[in-house]
Amino acid sequence: MTDLDHIAHFLPDLDAARQRLIQIGFTLTPFSAQWHRLAADQPLIPAGTGNQCIMLNRGYLEFLTPTHDTAHAEQLRVSIGRYTGIHLVALGTQNPQEDFDRLDREGFNPLPAVHLQRQIHTLEKEETARFTVVRVAPTTMTEGRIQFCQQHTPEFLWQPRWLEHPNGAEALSAVIFCVKDPLEAAKRYSRYTGRTTQAALGGFELTTDHGDLIFWDEKSLYKNWGITAPTLPWIAGFAIKTNNLQKTQEWVKAKPLGPSLLTALDPCLGSHVLFHASGTSMKDWL
């Protein structure tokens, strides 16, 4: 099984982003510093990054910022120097070794699996959320950090108290890539994931078990969303299912786009989000 587990914004100012997200009706988790092991038998060390998240009934949004001078934090700073916004797409997996083997066969030269963890408070006590991540070298996938993530402790992340959002947000349903050559990107991501792609809305769509990856060029992005890409490649935005589109519009004051709402998040977040009603598909948005 492969799904759209989460996306991550890389941000220089998490405080400003938090304020904006609360303003448009999202519930955020508390700030959490990250730790990792470079190998399973090595000690935990600070990753030099911290995050807050928006947990949805399916999938989540992560907001990452560098906190110390580490190699991991420097990777974030380099990406932020290119643009503030989405730089990471994590595909959920139950078998990271299988993903590693496929990436190796397909010539992506995957890096050794990384074992991450961070502390999370439940209503009863502090727990440790654990993840295994399989990724490739930073320049391999030019769109960003495209990785596979196995959630070992999902019950600590998806706590009921964080799943209710005043704006009605329910599920992460798609991420939009703006690239020079959508066909090339679609073929490459098909090899990367082992999934097929199909033509969709002037570009291509890769469908996972839950959530889509959509590849548009500059012309299709402008035609479909009315947005001019500031650079290429660019992870332009994402889509969220909502349980009440009218309530969503009251919170985000978004621009209607067919049976959906499109809004540009503040420069401190650097991306766009399209809200659409539950029960609609990608082809219904526009």
C-alpha positions in Angstrom: 0.0 0.0 0.0 1.2 3.5 -0.9 -0.6 6.7 0.1 -0.1 10.4 0.4 1.1 10.4 4.0 2.0 14.0 4.4 3.6 17.1 2.9 6.0 19.5 4.6 6.6 23.2 4.2 10.1 24.4 5.0 9.8 27.8 6.7 12.2 30.4 8.2 9.5 31.8 10.5 7.3 29.2 12.1 5.6 31.7 14.5 4.2 33.7 11.6 3.0 30.6 9.8 1.3 29.3 13.0 -0.6 32.5 13.4 -1.9 32.5 9.8 -2.9 28.8 10.0 -4.9 29.3 13.2 -6.5 32.4 11.6 -7.9 30.4 8.7 -9.3 27.7 11.0 -6.8 25.0 11.5 -5.9 23.2 14.7 -2.1 22.7 15.2 -0.1 20.3 17.3 2.4 21.7 19.8 6.0 22.5 18.6 8.2 19.4 18.7 12.0 19.1 18.3 13.2 16.3 16.1 15.8 13.6 16.8 17.2 10.9 14.5 19.5 7.9 14.3 21.7 7.7 11.2 21.6 3.9 11.6 19.5 1.6 13.7 22.4 0.7 16.0 23.6 4.3 16.4 22.6 6.7 19.2 19.9 9.4 18.9 21.2 12.9 18.0 19.4 16.2 17.5 18.2 16.7 13.9 18.5 20.4 14.3 14.9 20.9 13.2 11.5 21.3 14.8 7.9 21.1 13.5 4.3 21.7 14.1 1.6 19.7 12.2 -2.0 19.9 11.1 -3.3 16.4 11.6 -6.2 15.4 9.3 -8.4 12.3 9.4 -6.3 11.1 6.5 -2.8 12.5 6.0 -1.3 15.6 7.5 0.5 18.8 6.9 3.9 19.4 8.4 5.7 22.8 9.0 9.4 22.5 9.5 12.0 25.0 10.5 15.7 24.8 11.3 16.6 25.3 14.9 20.3 24.5 15.1 23.4 24.2 12.9 23.3 20.6 11.8 23.7 19.0 8.3 20.0 18.2 8.4 19.1 21.8 9.2 21.4 23.1 6.5 19.5 21.1 3.9 16.3 23.0 5.0 18.1 26.3 4.8 19.3 25.6 1.3 15.8 24.7 0.2 14.3 27.8 1.9 16.8 29.9 0.0 15.2 28.7 -3.2 11.7 29.4 -2.0 9.6 29.2 1.1 7.0 26.5 0.8 6.5 22.8 0.2 9.7 20.9 -0.3 8.8 17.5 1.0 6.3 14.9 -0.1 6.1 11.7 2.0 4.5 8.6 0.6 3.2 6.3 3.3 4.5 2.7 3.2 4.2 -0.5 5.2 7.4 -2.0 3.7 10.3 0.5 3.4 12.7 -2.3 2.4 10.5 -3.1 -0.6 10.6 0.6 -1.5 14.4 0.7 -1.0 14.8 -2.3 -3.3 12.6 -0.9 -6.0 14.5 2.5 -6.0 17.7 0.6 -6.2 16.5 -1.5 -9.2 15.3 1.6 -10.9 18.6 3.4 -10.6 17.6 6.0 -8.0 20.5 5.0 -5.6 18.5 5.2 -2.4 20.2 6.3 0.8 20.2 4.0 3.9 17.0 4.1 5.8 16.8 6.8 8.5 15.1 6.2 11.8 13.5 9.3 13.2 11.7 10.0 16.4 10.2 12.9 18.3 8.5 13.3 21.7 4.7 13.8 21.7 2.4 14.4 24.7 -0.8 12.4 24.8 -3.5 13.2 27.4 -1.9 10.7 29.7 1.9 11.1 29.3 4.8 11.8 27.0 5.3 9.2 24.3 7.8 8.7 21.5 6.6 8.9 17.9 8.8 6.8 15.6 9.2 6.7 11.8 11.4 5.0 9.2 12.2 7.1 6.2 13.6 5.9 2.8 14.9 8.8 0.6 17.3 9.5 -2.2 20.2 12.0 -2.5 18.9 15.6 -2.6 19.6 16.2 -6.3 18.0 13.0 -7.5 14.4 14.3 -7.4 14.7 17.9 -8.5 11.2 18.8 -7.2 12.1 18.3 -3.6 12.6 15.7 -0.9 10.4 12.9 -2.1 10.5 10.0 0.4 8.7 7.0 1.8 7.7 7.0 5.4 6.6 4.2 7.6 4.6 5.3 10.7 5.4 3.0 13.5 3.3 4.8 16.1 0.3 6.4 14.3 -1.8 6.4 17.4 0.5 9.1 18.9 0.3 11.4 15.9 -3.4 11.1 15.0 -4.8 12.0 18.4 -8.6 12.8 18.3 -8.0 16.2 20.0 -6.0 17.4 16.9 -8.4 16.1 14.2 -11.2 18.7 14.6 -10.7 21.8 12.5 -13.0 24.8 12.6 -12.7 25.2 8.8 -13.9 21.6 8.2 -10.7 20.2 6.9 -10.8 16.4 6.7 -8.2 14.9 4.4 -5.1 15.6 2.3 -6.2 14.6 -1.2 -3.5 15.8 -3.6 -0.2 17.7 -4.1 0.5 19.8 -7.2 3.9 19.8 -8.9 4.7 22.5 -11.5 7.4 21.2 -13.8 8.9 21.9 -17.2 8.1 18.5 -18.6 5.0 16.8 -16.9 5.4 13.7 -19.0 9.0 13.2 -18.0 8.1 13.8 -14.3 5.1 11.4 -14.5 7.2 8.6 -15.9 9.9 9.2 -13.4 7.5 9.2 -10.4 5.9 6.0 -11.9 9.2 4.3 -11.7 9.8 5.8 -8.2 6.6 4.6 -6.8 5.7 1.5 -8.9 2.4 3.3 -9.8 0.9 4.1 -13.1 0.0 7.6 -14.3 -2.7 9.0 -16.6 -3.4 12.2 -18.4 -5.4 14.7 -16.3 -6.4 18.4 -16.7 -3.6 19.3 -19.1 -1.0 17.3 -17.2 -0.6 13.9 -15.6 -2.0 12.3 -12.4 -0.4 9.5 -10.3 -3.0 7.9 -8.0 -2.0 6.3 -4.7 -4.3 4.3 -2.5 -5.2 7.6 -0.8 -4.2 10.8 -2.5 -2.9 12.0 -5.9 0.3 13.5 -7.3 -0.5 15.9 -10.1 2.0 17.2 -12.6 1.4 20.4 -14.6 3.6 22.7 -16.6 3.4 26.5 -16.2 0.6 26.9 -18.8 -1.6 24.3 -17.2 -1.0 25.7 -13.7 -2.1 29.1 -14.9 -5.0 27.8 -16.8 -6.3 25.6 -14.0 -5.4 27.8 -10.9 -4.6 31.2 -12.4 -1.1 31.1 -10.7 2.2 32.0 -12.2 5.1 29.8 -11.1 7.9 31.8 -9.5 10.5 29.1 -10.4 10.7 25.6 -11.8 10.3 23.0 -10.5 7.9 24.2 -7.8 5.6 22.3 -5.5 2.8 24.8 -6.0 0.2 23.6 -3.5 -2.1 20.9 -2.3 -5.8 19.9 -2.0 -7.8 19.2 1.1 -11.2 17.6 1.4 -13.6 19.5 3.7 -16.8 18.3 5.3 -18.5 21.7 4.9 -17.4 23.9 2.0 -19.5 26.9 3.2 -17.9 26.8 6.6 -14.5 26.6 5.0 -15.2 29.7 2.9 -16.3 31.6 6.0 -12.9 30.9 7.6 -10.5 31.2 4.7 -12.5 33.7 2.6 -11.2 31.8 -0.4 -11.8 32.5 -4.1 -14.5 30.1 -5.6 -13.1 27.9 -8.3 -15.9 25.7 -9.6 -17.2 23.5 -6.8 -14.1 24.3 -4.7 -12.2 27.1 -3.1 -8.7 28.2 -3.9 -6.6 30.4 -1.7 -3.0 31.5 -1.6 -1.5 31.1 1.8 0.6 34.0 3.1 4.2 34.5 1.9 5.3 33.1 5.3 3.9 29.7 4.0 4.5 30.1 0.3 1.9 27.8 -1.2 -1.7 27.5 -2.3 -4.5 25.2 -1.0 -7.6 24.1 -2.8 -10.5 23.0 -0.6 -13.1 20.7 -2.1 -16.1 18.9 -0.8 -15.9 15.3 0.4 -17.2 13.0 -2.3 -15.8 15.0 -5.2 -12.8 13.8 -7.2 -9.9 15.7 -8.7 -11.8 16.1 -12.0 -14.7 17.8 -10.2 -12.5 20.6 -8.8 -12.3 22.8 -11.9 
